[in-house]
Amino acid sequence: MLVPSLMIPLWLLWLIAIAVMDLRMRKVRNWMVLLGLGMGLVALATDIQPFQVTAWKALLGMLVAFAALLPFYAMRWMGAGDVKFAAVAGLWFGLSPSLLIIWIGGSLLAGIHGLLVLARRRLAATPTGSWLQAHLPLRAATALFAPEPRAASSGQPRAIERSVPYAGYMALTAIWLVLAFEPALPNLKA
């Protein structure tokens, strides 16, 4: 059918926008989450859902994704946008192996990101880091060794540090999943 195949490019554009937004700003805007939610609900209501997910599986996927990541938000390990993005991904892919792949892929990429951040911090504290900072071009040295913002010590609760763009990494995994396996996705969800 032609109409569901048009939903995939729209879904991919939305995923690309989420990935770019989260990777650049470390924030997922609510209007972007609502756009993805609206597209998903319209696709379900008009029976043009490209991944052949029933309305019940889609709603169940959305609820499970939200409930599974909400404790991480409560512990301040991730931002609210990450949780809301996962819920929208659950709506699109339903409660399926595809949703699990998105979580695992996003988690692996976020873990690699975290390790690189830790390695950069450790390198910055060494003599080699000081040498690199002095000898690299200014733009590269600033990108690698710029001081990180510190929380104010005014007695207020510490703000959530958005150092790992988890929604962006889940979006990249979803893009890979759709591009690599789109013809087989309905079979993957069995």
Disulfide bonds with the S-S distance in Angstrom:
none
